[in-house]
Amino acid sequence: MTQISRFIGEVVPIAQNVTGDGDESAAPEGGGGFADYALVSLHCLRIYLDTSYRMTIDLLKEMPQITGEIGLSAADLPCPSTLCKAFDRISMSVCRVLLRQSAQLHDPSKHGAIDATFYEQSAASRHYCQRIATASRSSK
């Protein structure tokens, strides 16, 4: 089993759970659209492979096992523009649940930090080191 196969094996059930349409057919039937879980799975795979929409679809045409795990065949794959437009329509609530579900796949570390300030870390570290040193001297 390849890494891509293991990845998609974990993503599809999560996407089915998050979107709530797990028992729906992935491919469009009778003029309907693609199932949300299939589109979410394709987006996750696109991000995992770090490829464009077009390249992802081209690669999937050569990977019948992967498309089969999603519930699609090579003939059923959406065109890249459909995949791009579907990404814009995914609601933020689905993205949040998907993020929460995917975060539970990994063991949390003892340390974590988020820095969205775009400031250099060295300046902040120097500031806090001086602050800690001053606080420890004053407490003695």
MOZI-V593114 format. One record per residue. N is the residue number from 1. RES is the residue in three letters. PSI is psi in whole degrees, -180 to 180 (NA if undefined). BURIAL is # if it has 24 or more other C-alpha atoms within 12 Angstrom, else .. Layout:
n->N res->RES psi->PSI burial->BURIAL
n->N res->RES psi->PSI burial->BURIAL
This chain:
n->1 res->MET psi->129 burial->.
n->2 res->THR psi->169 burial->.
n->3 res->GLN psi->-38 burial->.
n->4 res->ILE psi->-40 burial->#
n->5 res->SER psi->-42 burial->.
n->6 res->ARG psi->-41 burial->.
n->7 res->PHE psi->-50 burial->#
n->8 res->ILE psi->-29 burial->#
n->9 res->GLY psi->-28 burial->#
n->10 res->GLU psi->-33 burial->#
n->11 res->VAL psi->-44 burial->#
n->12 res->VAL psi->-49 burial->#
n->13 res->PRO psi->-35 burial->#
n->14 res->ILE psi->-44 burial->#
n->15 res->ALA psi->-39 burial->#
n->16 res->GLN psi->-40 burial->#
n->17 res->ASN psi->-43 burial->#
n->18 res->VAL psi->-44 burial->#
n->19 res->THR psi->-21 burial->#
n->20 res->GLY psi->15 burial->.
n->21 res->ASP psi->43 burial->.
n->22 res->GLY psi->-30 burial->.
n->23 res->ASP psi->4 burial->.
n->24 res->GLU psi->149 burial->.
n->25 res->SER psi->137 burial->#
n->26 res->ALA psi->-39 burial->#
n->27 res->ALA psi->151 burial->#
n->28 res->PRO psi->137 burial->.
n->29 res->GLU psi->129 burial->.
n->30 res->GLY psi->42 burial->.
n->31 res->GLY psi->0 burial->.
n->32 res->GLY psi->-178 burial->.
n->33 res->GLY psi->177 burial->.
n->34 res->PHE psi->149 burial->#
n->35 res->ALA psi->144 burial->#
n->36 res->ASP psi->-38 burial->#
n->37 res->TYR psi->-33 burial->#
n->38 res->ALA psi->-43 burial->#
n->39 res->LEU psi->-40 burial->#
n->40 res->VAL psi->-42 burial->#
n->41 res->SER psi->-41 burial->#
n->42 res->LEU psi->-38 burial->#
n->43 res->HIS psi->-42 burial->#
n->44 res->CYS psi->-41 burial->#
n->45 res->LEU psi->-40 burial->#
n->46 res->ARG psi->-43 burial->#
n->47 res->ILE psi->-41 burial->.
n->48 res->TYR psi->-43 burial->.
n->49 res->LEU psi->-13 burial->.
n->50 res->ASP psi->52 burial->.
n->51 res->THR psi->170 burial->.
n->52 res->SER psi->171 burial->.
n->53 res->TYR psi->-46 burial->#
n->54 res->ARG psi->-44 burial->.
n->55 res->MET psi->-37 burial->.
n->56 res->THR psi->-46 burial->#
n->57 res->ILE psi->-41 burial->#
n->58 res->ASP psi->-42 burial->.
n->59 res->LEU psi->-41 burial->#
n->60 res->LEU psi->-26 burial->#
n->61 res->LYS psi->-24 burial->.
n->62 res->GLU psi->3 burial->.
n->63 res->MET psi->75 burial->.
n->64 res->PRO psi->-29 burial->.
n->65 res->GLN psi->-42 burial->.
n->66 res->ILE psi->-46 burial->#
n->67 res->THR psi->-33 burial->#
n->68 res->GLY psi->-37 burial->#
n->69 res->GLU psi->-29 burial->#
n->70 res->ILE psi->-25 burial->#
n->71 res->GLY psi->17 burial->#
n->72 res->LEU psi->165 burial->#
n->73 res->SER psi->172 burial->#
n->74 res->ALA psi->-33 burial->.
n->75 res->ALA psi->-23 burial->.
n->76 res->ASP psi->-8 burial->#
n->77 res->LEU psi->140 burial->#
n->78 res->PRO psi->159 burial->#
n->79 res->CYS psi->158 burial->.
n->80 res->PRO psi->-36 burial->#
n->81 res->SER psi->-35 burial->.
n->82 res->THR psi->-43 burial->.
n->83 res->LEU psi->-41 burial->#
n->84 res->CYS psi->-46 burial->.
n->85 res->LYS psi->-36 burial->.
n->86 res->ALA psi->-35 burial->#
n->87 res->PHE psi->-38 burial->#
n->88 res->ASP psi->-25 burial->.
n->89 res->ARG psi->-9 burial->.
n->90 res->ILE psi->128 burial->#
n->91 res->SER psi->154 burial->.
n->92 res->MET psi->-32 burial->.
n->93 res->SER psi->-38 burial->.
n->94 res->VAL psi->-41 burial->#
n->95 res->CYS psi->-40 burial->#
n->96 res->ARG psi->-45 burial->.
n->97 res->VAL psi->-40 burial->.
n->98 res->LEU psi->-42 burial->#
n->99 res->LEU psi->-44 burial->.
n->100 res->ARG psi->-44 burial->.
n->101 res->GLN psi->-43 burial->.
n->102 res->SER psi->-31 burial->#
n->103 res->ALA psi->-27 burial->.
n->104 res->GLN psi->-9 burial->.
n->105 res->LEU psi->-17 burial->.
n->106 res->HIS psi->150 burial->.
n->107 res->ASP psi->131 burial->.
n->108 res->PRO psi->143 burial->.
n->109 res->SER psi->173 burial->.
n->110 res->LYS psi->-20 burial->.
n->111 res->HIS psi->146 burial->.
n->112 res->GLY psi->146 burial->.
n->113 res->ALA psi->143 burial->.
n->114 res->ILE psi->126 burial->.
n->115 res->ASP psi->108 burial->.
n->116 res->ALA psi->19 burial->.
n->117 res->THR psi->-21 burial->.
n->118 res->PHE psi->22 burial->.
n->119 res->TYR psi->155 burial->.
n->120 res->GLU psi->139 burial->.
n->121 res->GLN psi->-29 burial->.
n->122 res->SER psi->-40 burial->.
n->123 res->ALA psi->-44 burial->.
n->124 res->ALA psi->-41 burial->.
n->125 res->SER psi->-43 burial->.
n->126 res->ARG psi->-43 burial->.
n->127 res->HIS psi->-49 burial->.
n->128 res->TYR psi->-33 burial->.
n->129 res->CYS psi->-44 burial->.
n->130 res->GLN psi->-39 burial->.
n->131 res->ARG psi->-43 burial->.
n->132 res->ILE psi->-41 burial->.
n->133 res->ALA psi->-41 burial->.
n->134 res->THR psi->-41 burial->.
n->135 res->ALA psi->-39 burial->.
n->136 res->SER psi->-33 burial->.
n->137 res->ARG psi->-37 burial->.
n->138 res->SER psi->-21 burial->.
n->139 res->SER psi->-10 burial->.
n->140 res->LYS psi->NA burial->.
